[in-house]
Amino acid sequence: MSRLRDGTASNTYHGYEGAAYDLRRHHLAWRLDWVLFRRADQLVHVETSDIVRSHRGPLYPSDHYRVVSDLNWE
């Protein structure tokens, strides 16, 4: 899994175009997807997080890539 900072490589929206999607021609250039966790009695750590860009066939199941995260809480 890779560590990506905010920017074009960390965007999950692709408008059903996949790698052909160009952020410069659209207004969606900010972070859209979040992994949220709240529990007052525990501290949570994000161990890893990755954007999964692979898919099967010519169609995408969503207009966003999947986000997979491993969380650890005490």
N, C-alpha and C positions, 0 to 999 in steps of 0.2 A: 504494500500500500504506500502511496506517495503522500507527501505533505505539500499541499498547495496553498498559497496565500491568495487573498482576494485579488481578483483580476479576471481576465478573459479565460484563463485555464481553470478557474474554480467555479465558473458558472454552470448551472445544471440545466437551464432552459435551452432548448434547441428547436422548438417549433415544428417538430416532426421531420426536420431536415438533417439531423445528425451532424456529422462533421462539416457538411455544406453550409450550416447556419452561420451567418455573419453578423456579429453583434453591432457592427458599425451601421447597419441599415435598419436596426430596430432600437427601440427605446429600453428594452429590458437588459440593462447592463449592470444590475445590482444583484446582490445575493438574494435568492428567493426561497430556498429550501433550508429548513432548520431541523435539527434534532433537539427536542426539548425534554427535559427531565426535571422533576421537582419532588423532593422529599425532604422535609425540614430536618429530620433526624439523621440524615446521611449526607456525606460528601461524595459527589460523583466526579470521576476522572474519565476523560475521553482518551482511550488507549490508542485507537487508530480510527481513521475516517477516510473513505474513498468514494470517488464518483465512478460508478460503473457505466461505461459507455458502450459495452458490447450488447448485441441483440441478435435475434434469429430472424432470418428472412428479410424482405425488403421494407417491412413496416415496423415502426416503433410502437410499443404499447402505450406510450405516454409522450407528452410534449416536453417532459423533463427526464434527464438521466436519473437513475436510482442513486441514492446516497446510502452507504452501508457504514455503520459505526460500531465499534466495540467499546462498551462502557464498563467501568469497574466502579463499584460503590462500596463504601465501608459501613 
